[in-house]
Amino acid sequence: MAKEDTGDMTVREAGHRGGIKVRDKHGREFYAEIGKKGGEAVRDEHGHEYYEEIGEKGGQRVRELVQEGKEKEENNKLDS
């Protein structure tokens, strides 16, 4: 097997390559299992209210982004 010349790579590229190696070694089911375990650990540590809180924060952020988009669109119409 020929050695691959990787040269310089970013942290993102290195993480991507590592993820592919793990996927190839353990399979896609591995990610589902560790995700499930991680979710259960968070649930057990923080409880149901935690999910309500982060859901509310996420919803608020989406509302803010939508409003910002509408304002930019309106400003662009006025500038034209």
PDB file with one MODEL, atoms N, CA, C and O in Angstrom:
MODEL        1
ATOM      1  N   MET A   1       0.843  -1.177   0.000  1.00  0.00           N
ATOM      2  CA  MET A   1       0.000   0.000   0.000  1.00  0.00           C
ATOM      3  C   MET A   1       0.890   1.243   0.000  1.00  0.00           C
ATOM      4  O   MET A   1       1.787   1.362   0.834  1.00  0.00           O
ATOM      5  N   ALA A   2       0.649   2.164  -0.924  1.00  0.00           N
ATOM      6  CA  ALA A   2       1.451   3.365  -1.030  1.00  0.00           C
ATOM      7  C   ALA A   2       1.082   4.335   0.084  1.00  0.00           C
ATOM      8  O   ALA A   2      -0.085   4.461   0.456  1.00  0.00           O
ATOM      9  N   LYS A   3       2.093   5.018   0.611  1.00  0.00           N
ATOM     10  CA  LYS A   3       1.860   6.002   1.649  1.00  0.00           C
ATOM     11  C   LYS A   3       1.305   7.265   1.000  1.00  0.00           C
ATOM     12  O   LYS A   3       1.864   7.777   0.029  1.00  0.00           O
ATOM     13  N   GLU A   4       0.205   7.755   1.546  1.00  0.00           N
ATOM     14  CA  GLU A   4      -0.440   8.945   1.001  1.00  0.00           C
ATOM     15  C   GLU A   4       0.223  10.193   1.555  1.00  0.00           C
ATOM     16  O   GLU A   4       0.425  10.303   2.765  1.00  0.00           O
ATOM     17  N   ASP A   5       0.563  11.133   0.686  1.00  0.00           N
ATOM     18  CA  ASP A   5       1.150  12.395   1.113  1.00  0.00           C
ATOM     19  C   ASP A   5       0.010  13.326   1.505  1.00  0.00           C
ATOM     20  O   ASP A   5      -0.728  13.812   0.647  1.00  0.00           O
ATOM     21  N   THR A   6      -0.131  13.572   2.806  1.00  0.00           N
ATOM     22  CA  THR A   6      -1.225  14.416   3.277  1.00  0.00           C
ATOM     23  C   THR A   6      -0.855  15.879   3.276  1.00  0.00           C
ATOM     24  O   THR A   6      -1.742  16.731   3.209  1.00  0.00           O
ATOM     25  N   GLY A   7       0.441  16.209   3.350  1.00  0.00           N
ATOM     26  CA  GLY A   7       0.845  17.596   3.382  1.00  0.00           C
ATOM     27  C   GLY A   7       0.225  18.286   4.582  1.00  0.00           C
ATOM     28  O   GLY A   7      -0.090  17.644   5.584  1.00  0.00           O
ATOM     29  N   ASP A   8       0.054  19.584   4.479  1.00  0.00           N
ATOM     30  CA  ASP A   8      -0.597  20.333   5.548  1.00  0.00           C
ATOM     31  C   ASP A   8      -2.100  20.182   5.413  1.00  0.00           C
ATOM     32  O   ASP A   8      -2.647  20.223   4.311  1.00  0.00           O
ATOM     33  N   MET A   9      -2.758  20.006   6.550  1.00  0.00           N
ATOM     34  CA  MET A   9      -4.216  19.937   6.521  1.00  0.00           C
ATOM     35  C   MET A   9      -4.777  20.724   7.687  1.00  0.00           C
ATOM     36  O   MET A   9      -4.113  20.914   8.707  1.00  0.00           O
ATOM     37  N   THR A  10      -5.982  21.168   7.526  1.00  0.00           N
ATOM     38  CA  THR A  10      -6.637  21.915   8.585  1.00  0.00           C
ATOM     39  C   THR A  10      -7.150  20.952   9.653  1.00  0.00           C
ATOM     40  O   THR A  10      -7.215  19.741   9.444  1.00  0.00           O
ATOM     41  N   VAL A  11      -7.505  21.514  10.787  1.00  0.00           N
ATOM     42  CA  VAL A  11      -8.094  20.710  11.854  1.00  0.00           C
ATOM     43  C   VAL A  11      -9.395  20.084  11.356  1.00  0.00           C
ATOM     44  O   VAL A  11      -9.708  18.939  11.681  1.00  0.00           O
ATOM     45  N   ARG A  12     -10.141  20.841  10.572  1.00  0.00           N
ATOM     46  CA  ARG A  12     -11.407  20.324  10.030  1.00  0.00           C
ATOM     47  C   ARG A  12     -11.154  19.107   9.134  1.00  0.00           C
ATOM     48  O   ARG A  12     -11.847  18.095   9.240  1.00  0.00           O
ATOM     49  N   GLU A  13     -10.164  19.215   8.263  1.00  0.00           N
ATOM     50  CA  GLU A  13      -9.841  18.093   7.374  1.00  0.00           C
ATOM     51  C   GLU A  13      -9.393  16.870   8.170  1.00  0.00           C
ATOM     52  O   GLU A  13      -9.775  15.741   7.863  1.00  0.00           O
ATOM     53  N   ALA A  14      -8.576  17.111   9.197  1.00  0.00           N
ATOM     54  CA  ALA A  14      -8.098  16.005  10.030  1.00  0.00           C
ATOM     55  C   ALA A  14      -9.275  15.334  10.738  1.00  0.00           C
ATOM     56  O   ALA A  14      -9.337  14.106  10.809  1.00  0.00           O
ATOM     57  N   GLY A  15     -10.198  16.125  11.257  1.00  0.00           N
ATOM     58  CA  GLY A  15     -11.383  15.576  11.917  1.00  0.00           C
ATOM     59  C   GLY A  15     -12.236  14.779  10.956  1.00  0.00           C
ATOM     60  O   GLY A  15     -12.758  13.722  11.309  1.00  0.00           O
ATOM     61  N   HIS A  16     -12.379  15.282   9.747  1.00  0.00           N
ATOM     62  CA  HIS A  16     -13.172  14.587   8.733  1.00  0.00           C
ATOM     63  C   HIS A  16     -12.549  13.239   8.401  1.00  0.00           C
ATOM     64  O   HIS A  16     -13.241  12.223   8.328  1.00  0.00           O
ATOM     65  N   ARG A  17     -11.244  13.241   8.203  1.00  0.00           N
ATOM     66  CA  ARG A  17     -10.553  11.981   7.898  1.00  0.00           C
ATOM     67  C   ARG A  17     -10.685  10.988   9.056  1.00  0.00           C
ATOM     68  O   ARG A  17     -10.900   9.794   8.845  1.00  0.00           O
ATOM     69  N   GLY A  18     -10.553  11.498  10.273  1.00  0.00           N
ATOM     70  CA  GLY A  18     -10.701  10.628  11.432  1.00  0.00           C
ATOM     71  C   GLY A  18     -12.100  10.053  11.524  1.00  0.00           C
ATOM     72  O   GLY A  18     -12.276   8.878  11.845  1.00  0.00           O
ATOM     73  N   GLY A  19     -13.094  10.880  11.242  1.00  0.00           N
ATOM     74  CA  GLY A  19     -14.476  10.409  11.256  1.00  0.00           C
ATOM     75  C   GLY A  19     -14.732   9.329  10.223  1.00  0.00           C
ATOM     76  O   GLY A  19     -15.454   8.368  10.489  1.00  0.00           O
ATOM     77  N   ILE A  20     -14.152   9.482   9.061  1.00  0.00           N
ATOM     78  CA  ILE A  20     -14.308   8.471   8.008  1.00  0.00           C
ATOM     79  C   ILE A  20     -13.667   7.153   8.443  1.00  0.00           C
ATOM     80  O   ILE A  20     -14.229   6.082   8.217  1.00  0.00           O
ATOM     81  N   LYS A  21     -12.497   7.235   9.064  1.00  0.00           N
ATOM     82  CA  LYS A  21     -11.827   6.008   9.525  1.00  0.00           C
ATOM     83  C   LYS A  21     -12.672   5.296  10.584  1.00  0.00           C
ATOM     84  O   LYS A  21     -12.804   4.072  10.557  1.00  0.00           O
ATOM     85  N   VAL A  22     -13.242   6.064  11.516  1.00  0.00           N
ATOM     86  CA  VAL A  22     -14.085   5.457  12.552  1.00  0.00           C
ATOM     87  C   VAL A  22     -15.319   4.829  11.909  1.00  0.00           C
ATOM     88  O   VAL A  22     -15.704   3.714  12.261  1.00  0.00           O
ATOM     89  N   ARG A  23     -15.940   5.541  10.970  1.00  0.00           N
ATOM     90  CA  ARG A  23     -17.114   5.012  10.279  1.00  0.00           C
ATOM     91  C   ARG A  23     -16.785   3.710   9.549  1.00  0.00           C
ATOM     92  O   ARG A  23     -17.534   2.735   9.617  1.00  0.00           O
ATOM     93  N   ASP A  24     -15.664   3.716   8.859  1.00  0.00           N
ATOM     94  CA  ASP A  24     -15.274   2.523   8.113  1.00  0.00           C
ATOM     95  C   ASP A  24     -14.961   1.354   9.043  1.00  0.00           C
ATOM     96  O   ASP A  24     -15.235   0.201   8.710  1.00  0.00           O
ATOM     97  N   LYS A  25     -14.392   1.649  10.200  1.00  0.00           N
ATOM     98  CA  LYS A  25     -14.015   0.594  11.137  1.00  0.00           C
ATOM     99  C   LYS A  25     -15.225   0.055  11.904  1.00  0.00           C
ATOM    100  O   LYS A  25     -15.366  -1.159  12.056  1.00  0.00           O
ATOM    101  N   HIS A  26     -16.101   0.943  12.390  1.00  0.00           N
ATOM    102  CA  HIS A  26     -17.190   0.546  13.288  1.00  0.00           C
ATOM    103  C   HIS A  26     -18.566   0.538  12.641  1.00  0.00           C
ATOM    104  O   HIS A  26     -19.488  -0.080  13.174  1.00  0.00           O
ATOM    105  N   GLY A  27     -18.728   1.208  11.506  1.00  0.00           N
ATOM    106  CA  GLY A  27     -20.019   1.278  10.840  1.00  0.00           C
ATOM    107  C   GLY A  27     -20.859   2.462  11.306  1.00  0.00           C
ATOM    108  O   GLY A  27     -20.605   3.060  12.352  1.00  0.00           O
ATOM    109  N   ARG A  28     -21.858   2.778  10.504  1.00  0.00           N
ATOM    110  CA  ARG A  28     -22.728   3.921  10.807  1.00  0.00           C
ATOM    111  C   ARG A  28     -23.520   3.713  12.095  1.00  0.00           C
ATOM    112  O   ARG A  28     -23.847   4.679  12.784  1.00  0.00           O
ATOM    113  N   GLU A  29     -23.827   2.470  12.420  1.00  0.00           N
ATOM    114  CA  GLU A  29     -24.603   2.179  13.620  1.00  0.00           C
ATOM    115  C   GLU A  29     -23.876   2.657  14.878  1.00  0.00           C
ATOM    116  O   GLU A  29     -24.507   3.007  15.876  1.00  0.00           O
ATOM    117  N   PHE A  30     -22.549   2.667  14.818  1.00  0.00           N
ATOM    118  CA  PHE A  30     -21.736   3.131  15.939  1.00  0.00           C
ATOM    119  C   PHE A  30     -22.114   4.551  16.328  1.00  0.00           C
ATOM    120  O   PHE A  30     -22.262   4.857  17.511  1.00  0.00           O
ATOM    121  N   TYR A  31     -22.270   5.420  15.331  1.00  0.00           N
ATOM    122  CA  TYR A  31     -22.626   6.810  15.610  1.00  0.00           C
ATOM    123  C   TYR A  31     -24.015   6.913  16.225  1.00  0.00           C
ATOM    124  O   TYR A  31     -24.239   7.721  17.125  1.00  0.00           O
ATOM    125  N   ALA A  32     -24.934   6.107  15.749  1.00  0.00           N
ATOM    126  CA  ALA A  32     -26.281   6.116  16.314  1.00  0.00           C
ATOM    127  C   ALA A  32     -26.245   5.692  17.778  1.00  0.00           C
ATOM    128  O   ALA A  32     -26.927   6.278  18.619  1.00  0.00           O
ATOM    129  N   GLU A  33     -25.456   4.685  18.072  1.00  0.00           N
ATOM    130  CA  GLU A  33     -25.377   4.179  19.444  1.00  0.00           C
ATOM    131  C   GLU A  33     -24.730   5.187  20.389  1.00  0.00           C
ATOM    132  O   GLU A  33     -25.231   5.411  21.491  1.00  0.00           O
ATOM    133  N   ILE A  34     -23.620   5.797  19.968  1.00  0.00           N
ATOM    134  CA  ILE A  34     -22.974   6.756  20.861  1.00  0.00           C
ATOM    135  C   ILE A  34     -23.812   8.019  21.001  1.00  0.00           C
ATOM    136  O   ILE A  34     -23.794   8.659  22.052  1.00  0.00           O
ATOM    137  N   GLY A  35     -24.553   8.387  19.943  1.00  0.00           N
ATOM    138  CA  GLY A  35     -25.459   9.531  20.034  1.00  0.00           C
ATOM    139  C   GLY A  35     -26.581   9.269  21.018  1.00  0.00           C
ATOM    140  O   GLY A  35     -26.965  10.148  21.790  1.00  0.00           O
ATOM    141  N   LYS A  36     -27.102   8.054  20.982  1.00  0.00           N
ATOM    142  CA  LYS A  36     -28.170   7.677  21.909  1.00  0.00           C
ATOM    143  C   LYS A  36     -27.669   7.701  23.351  1.00  0.00           C
ATOM    144  O   LYS A  36     -28.336   8.228  24.241  1.00  0.00           O
ATOM    145  N   LYS A  37     -26.488   7.123  23.569  1.00  0.00           N
ATOM    146  CA  LYS A  37     -25.914   7.115  24.920  1.00  0.00           C
ATOM    147  C   LYS A  37     -25.657   8.529  25.411  1.00  0.00           C
ATOM    148  O   LYS A  37     -25.928   8.854  26.567  1.00  0.00           O
ATOM    149  N   GLY A  38     -25.127   9.374  24.519  1.00  0.00           N
ATOM    150  CA  GLY A  38     -24.867  10.762  24.899  1.00  0.00           C
ATOM    151  C   GLY A  38     -26.149  11.500  25.248  1.00  0.00           C
ATOM    152  O   GLY A  38     -26.195  12.254  26.220  1.00  0.00           O
ATOM    153  N   GLY A  39     -27.191  11.281  24.453  1.00  0.00           N
ATOM    154  CA  GLY A  39     -28.481  11.913  24.726  1.00  0.00           C
ATOM    155  C   GLY A  39     -29.078  11.453  26.043  1.00  0.00           C
ATOM    156  O   GLY A  39     -29.649  12.248  26.789  1.00  0.00           O
ATOM    157  N   GLU A  40     -28.942  10.161  26.325  1.00  0.00           N
ATOM    158  CA  GLU A  40     -29.448   9.632  27.596  1.00  0.00           C
ATOM    159  C   GLU A  40     -28.669  10.212  28.768  1.00  0.00           C
ATOM    160  O   GLU A  40     -29.251  10.512  29.810  1.00  0.00           O
ATOM    161  N   ALA A  41     -27.363  10.372  28.608  1.00  0.00           N
ATOM    162  CA  ALA A  41     -26.544  10.942  29.679  1.00  0.00           C
ATOM    163  C   ALA A  41     -26.952  12.383  29.963  1.00  0.00           C
ATOM    164  O   ALA A  41     -27.058  12.782  31.123  1.00  0.00           O
ATOM    165  N   VAL A  42     -27.179  13.163  28.908  1.00  0.00           N
ATOM    166  CA  VAL A  42     -27.611  14.556  29.086  1.00  0.00           C
ATOM    167  C   VAL A  42     -28.980  14.591  29.757  1.00  0.00           C
ATOM    168  O   VAL A  42     -29.206  15.374  30.679  1.00  0.00           O
ATOM    169  N   ARG A  43     -29.888  13.743  29.293  1.00  0.00           N
ATOM    170  CA  ARG A  43     -31.220  13.681  29.887  1.00  0.00           C
ATOM    171  C   ARG A  43     -31.143  13.353  31.370  1.00  0.00           C
ATOM    172  O   ARG A  43     -31.800  13.993  32.191  1.00  0.00           O
ATOM    173  N   ASP A  44     -30.340  12.354  31.707  1.00  0.00           N
ATOM    174  CA  ASP A  44     -30.236  11.940  33.100  1.00  0.00           C
ATOM    175  C   ASP A  44     -29.609  13.022  33.970  1.00  0.00           C
ATOM    176  O   ASP A  44     -29.974  13.172  35.136  1.00  0.00           O
ATOM    177  N   GLU A  45     -28.668  13.776  33.408  1.00  0.00           N
ATOM    178  CA  GLU A  45     -27.990  14.813  34.184  1.00  0.00           C
ATOM    179  C   GLU A  45     -28.822  16.083  34.317  1.00  0.00           C
ATOM    180  O   GLU A  45     -28.853  16.694  35.386  1.00  0.00           O
ATOM    181  N   HIS A  46     -29.499  16.489  33.235  1.00  0.00           N
ATOM    182  CA  HIS A  46     -30.161  17.792  33.218  1.00  0.00           C
ATOM    183  C   HIS A  46     -31.678  17.730  33.335  1.00  0.00           C
ATOM    184  O   HIS A  46     -32.295  18.698  33.780  1.00  0.00           O
ATOM    185  N   GLY A  47     -32.284  16.637  32.953  1.00  0.00           N
ATOM    186  CA  GLY A  47     -33.732  16.508  33.048  1.00  0.00           C
ATOM    187  C   GLY A  47     -34.480  17.117  31.875  1.00  0.00           C
ATOM    188  O   GLY A  47     -33.891  17.743  30.994  1.00  0.00           O
ATOM    189  N   HIS A  48     -35.782  16.920  31.884  1.00  0.00           N
ATOM    190  CA  HIS A  48     -36.674  17.352  30.804  1.00  0.00           C
ATOM    191  C   HIS A  48     -36.660  18.870  30.617  1.00  0.00           C
ATOM    192  O   HIS A  48     -36.735  19.359  29.489  1.00  0.00           O
ATOM    193  N   GLU A  49     -36.566  19.604  31.703  1.00  0.00           N
ATOM    194  CA  GLU A  49     -36.620  21.062  31.630  1.00  0.00           C
ATOM    195  C   GLU A  49     -35.485  21.639  30.782  1.00  0.00           C
ATOM    196  O   GLU A  49     -35.639  22.672  30.130  1.00  0.00           O
ATOM    197  N   TYR A  50     -34.363  20.959  30.807  1.00  0.00           N
ATOM    198  CA  TYR A  50     -33.212  21.403  30.020  1.00  0.00           C
ATOM    199  C   TYR A  50     -33.561  21.449  28.541  1.00  0.00           C
ATOM    200  O   TYR A  50     -33.218  22.406  27.848  1.00  0.00           O
ATOM    201  N   TYR A  51     -34.242  20.419  28.057  1.00  0.00           N
ATOM    202  CA  TYR A  51     -34.622  20.372  26.643  1.00  0.00           C
ATOM    203  C   TYR A  51     -35.637  21.459  26.308  1.00  0.00           C
ATOM    204  O   TYR A  51     -35.601  22.036  25.221  1.00  0.00           O
ATOM    205  N   GLU A  52     -36.538  21.736  27.243  1.00  0.00           N
ATOM    206  CA  GLU A  52     -37.490  22.824  27.025  1.00  0.00           C
ATOM    207  C   GLU A  52     -36.759  24.155  26.907  1.00  0.00           C
ATOM    208  O   GLU A  52     -37.074  24.980  26.049  1.00  0.00           O
ATOM    209  N   GLU A  53     -35.777  24.349  27.786  1.00  0.00           N
ATOM    210  CA  GLU A  53     -35.023  25.603  27.791  1.00  0.00           C
ATOM    211  C   GLU A  53     -34.237  25.801  26.507  1.00  0.00           C
ATOM    212  O   GLU A  53     -34.292  26.873  25.906  1.00  0.00           O
ATOM    213  N   ILE A  54     -33.503  24.774  26.079  1.00  0.00           N
ATOM    214  CA  ILE A  54     -32.713  24.944  24.851  1.00  0.00           C
ATOM    215  C   ILE A  54     -33.606  25.020  23.622  1.00  0.00           C
ATOM    216  O   ILE A  54     -33.250  25.669  22.639  1.00  0.00           O
ATOM    217  N   GLY A  55     -34.758  24.368  23.665  1.00  0.00           N
ATOM    218  CA  GLY A  55     -35.710  24.482  22.565  1.00  0.00           C
ATOM    219  C   GLY A  55     -36.252  25.891  22.444  1.00  0.00           C
ATOM    220  O   GLY A  55     -36.400  26.420  21.342  1.00  0.00           O
ATOM    221  N   GLU A  56     -36.545  26.493  23.579  1.00  0.00           N
ATOM    222  CA  GLU A  56     -37.039  27.874  23.595  1.00  0.00           C
ATOM    223  C   GLU A  56     -35.969  28.828  23.072  1.00  0.00           C
ATOM    224  O   GLU A  56     -36.264  29.730  22.289  1.00  0.00           O
ATOM    225  N   LYS A  57     -34.737  28.626  23.505  1.00  0.00           N
ATOM    226  CA  LYS A  57     -33.638  29.478  23.033  1.00  0.00           C
ATOM    227  C   LYS A  57     -33.454  29.340  21.521  1.00  0.00           C
ATOM    228  O   LYS A  57     -33.247  30.331  20.820  1.00  0.00           O
ATOM    229  N   GLY A  58     -33.531  28.109  21.028  1.00  0.00           N
ATOM    230  CA  GLY A  58     -33.397  27.884  19.590  1.00  0.00           C
ATOM    231  C   GLY A  58     -34.515  28.544  18.809  1.00  0.00           C
ATOM    232  O   GLY A  58     -34.280  29.154  17.766  1.00  0.00           O
ATOM    233  N   GLY A  59     -35.733  28.420  19.316  1.00  0.00           N
ATOM    234  CA  GLY A  59     -36.877  29.049  18.655  1.00  0.00           C
ATOM    235  C   GLY A  59     -36.762  30.560  18.636  1.00  0.00           C
ATOM    236  O   GLY A  59     -37.085  31.200  17.635  1.00  0.00           O
ATOM    237  N   GLN A  60     -36.301  31.133  19.740  1.00  0.00           N
ATOM    238  CA  GLN A  60     -36.112  32.583  19.812  1.00  0.00           C
ATOM    239  C   GLN A  60     -35.063  33.029  18.803  1.00  0.00           C
ATOM    240  O   GLN A  60     -35.236  34.055  18.145  1.00  0.00           O
ATOM    241  N   ARG A  61     -33.990  32.278  18.674  1.00  0.00           N
ATOM    242  CA  ARG A  61     -32.933  32.636  17.726  1.00  0.00           C
ATOM    243  C   ARG A  61     -33.447  32.583  16.291  1.00  0.00           C
ATOM    244  O   ARG A  61     -33.108  33.442  15.477  1.00  0.00           O
ATOM    245  N   VAL A  62     -34.251  31.593  15.984  1.00  0.00           N
ATOM    246  CA  VAL A  62     -34.828  31.497  14.642  1.00  0.00           C
ATOM    247  C   VAL A  62     -35.708  32.715  14.371  1.00  0.00           C
ATOM    248  O   VAL A  62     -35.645  33.302  13.291  1.00  0.00           O
ATOM    249  N   ARG A  63     -36.531  33.096  15.358  1.00  0.00           N
ATOM    250  CA  ARG A  63     -37.372  34.291  15.186  1.00  0.00           C
ATOM    251  C   ARG A  63     -36.528  35.531  14.925  1.00  0.00           C
ATOM    252  O   ARG A  63     -36.867  36.353  14.073  1.00  0.00           O
ATOM    253  N   GLU A  64     -35.411  35.665  15.672  1.00  0.00           N
ATOM    254  CA  GLU A  64     -34.527  36.809  15.467  1.00  0.00           C
ATOM    255  C   GLU A  64     -33.929  36.809  14.062  1.00  0.00           C
ATOM    256  O   GLU A  64     -33.870  37.854  13.413  1.00  0.00           O
ATOM    257  N   LEU A  65     -33.495  35.664  13.600  1.00  0.00           N
ATOM    258  CA  LEU A  65     -32.901  35.571  12.269  1.00  0.00           C
ATOM    259  C   LEU A  65     -33.913  35.879  11.174  1.00  0.00           C
ATOM    260  O   LEU A  65     -33.584  36.545  10.193  1.00  0.00           O
ATOM    261  N   VAL A  66     -35.127  35.403  11.336  1.00  0.00           N
ATOM    262  CA  VAL A  66     -36.182  35.698  10.366  1.00  0.00           C
ATOM    263  C   VAL A  66     -36.442  37.194  10.327  1.00  0.00           C
ATOM    264  O   VAL A  66     -36.561  37.780   9.251  1.00  0.00           O
ATOM    265  N   GLN A  67     -36.531  37.816  11.501  1.00  0.00           N
ATOM    266  CA  GLN A  67     -36.769  39.259  11.564  1.00  0.00           C
ATOM    267  C   GLN A  67     -35.620  40.024  10.920  1.00  0.00           C
ATOM    268  O   GLN A  67     -35.857  40.971  10.170  1.00  0.00           O
ATOM    269  N   GLU A  68     -34.381  39.632  11.200  1.00  0.00           N
ATOM    270  CA  GLU A  68     -33.228  40.288  10.583  1.00  0.00           C
ATOM    271  C   GLU A  68     -33.283  40.158   9.060  1.00  0.00           C
ATOM    272  O   GLU A  68     -32.998  41.116   8.342  1.00  0.00           O
ATOM    273  N   GLY A  69     -33.645  38.987   8.577  1.00  0.00           N
ATOM    274  CA  GLY A  69     -33.756  38.776   7.133  1.00  0.00           C
ATOM    275  C   GLY A  69     -34.815  39.666   6.508  1.00  0.00           C
ATOM    276  O   GLY A  69     -34.604  40.240   5.439  1.00  0.00           O
ATOM    277  N   LYS A  70     -35.955  39.780   7.179  1.00  0.00           N
ATOM    278  CA  LYS A  70     -37.028  40.649   6.672  1.00  0.00           C
ATOM    279  C   LYS A  70     -36.576  42.104   6.636  1.00  0.00           C
ATOM    280  O   LYS A  70     -36.863  42.826   5.680  1.00  0.00           O
ATOM    281  N   GLU A  71     -35.864  42.535   7.685  1.00  0.00           N
ATOM    282  CA  GLU A  71     -35.397  43.914   7.732  1.00  0.00           C
ATOM    283  C   GLU A  71     -34.381  44.189   6.625  1.00  0.00           C
ATOM    284  O   GLU A  71     -34.429  45.243   5.991  1.00  0.00           O
ATOM    285  N   LYS A  72     -33.465  43.256   6.388  1.00  0.00           N
ATOM    286  CA  LYS A  72     -32.482  43.432   5.315  1.00  0.00           C
ATOM    287  C   LYS A  72     -33.160  43.471   3.960  1.00  0.00           C
ATOM    288  O   LYS A  72     -32.800  44.269   3.095  1.00  0.00           O
ATOM    289  N   GLU A  73     -34.139  42.608   3.782  1.00  0.00           N
ATOM    290  CA  GLU A  73     -34.871  42.580   2.515  1.00  0.00           C
ATOM    291  C   GLU A  73     -35.597  43.907   2.291  1.00  0.00           C
ATOM    292  O   GLU A  73     -35.595  44.441   1.182  1.00  0.00           O
ATOM    293  N   GLU A  74     -36.206  44.426   3.331  1.00  0.00           N
ATOM    294  CA  GLU A  74     -36.913  45.702   3.234  1.00  0.00           C
ATOM    295  C   GLU A  74     -35.934  46.832   2.942  1.00  0.00           C
ATOM    296  O   GLU A  74     -36.230  47.703   2.124  1.00  0.00           O
ATOM    297  N   ASN A  75     -34.776  46.836   3.594  1.00  0.00           N
ATOM    298  CA  ASN A  75     -33.767  47.861   3.344  1.00  0.00           C
ATOM    299  C   ASN A  75     -33.243  47.788   1.912  1.00  0.00           C
ATOM    300  O   ASN A  75     -32.984  48.821   1.294  1.00  0.00           O
ATOM    301  N   ASN A  76     -33.087  46.582   1.382  1.00  0.00           N
ATOM    302  CA  ASN A  76     -32.624  46.427   0.012  1.00  0.00           C
ATOM    303  C   ASN A  76     -33.649  46.964  -0.977  1.00  0.00           C
ATOM    304  O   ASN A  76     -33.285  47.531  -2.007  1.00  0.00           O
ATOM    305  N   LYS A  77     -34.922  46.787  -0.669  1.00  0.00           N
ATOM    306  CA  LYS A  77     -35.978  47.322  -1.537  1.00  0.00           C
ATOM    307  C   LYS A  77     -35.961  48.840  -1.525  1.00  0.00           C
ATOM    308  O   LYS A  77     -36.154  49.480  -2.559  1.00  0.00           O
ATOM    309  N   LEU A  78     -35.729  49.419  -0.342  1.00  0.00           N
ATOM    310  CA  LEU A  78     -35.692  50.873  -0.230  1.00  0.00           C
ATOM    311  C   LEU A  78     -34.481  51.473  -0.927  1.00  0.00           C
ATOM    312  O   LEU A  78     -34.557  52.574  -1.472  1.00  0.00           O
ATOM    313  N   ASP A  79     -33.367  50.753  -0.914  1.00  0.00           N
ATOM    314  CA  ASP A  79     -32.143  51.229  -1.543  1.00  0.00           C
ATOM    315  C   ASP A  79     -32.200  51.149  -3.065  1.00  0.00           C
ATOM    316  O   ASP A  79     -31.448  51.846  -3.748  1.00  0.00           O
ATOM    317  N   SER A  80     -33.082  50.310  -3.605  1.00  0.00           N
ATOM    318  CA  SER A  80     -33.142  50.119  -5.057  1.00  0.00           C
ATOM    319  C   SER A  80     -33.859  51.226  -5.756  1.00  0.00           C
ATOM    320  O   SER A  80     -33.989  51.202  -6.980  1.00  0.00           O
TER     321      SER A  80
ENDMDL
END
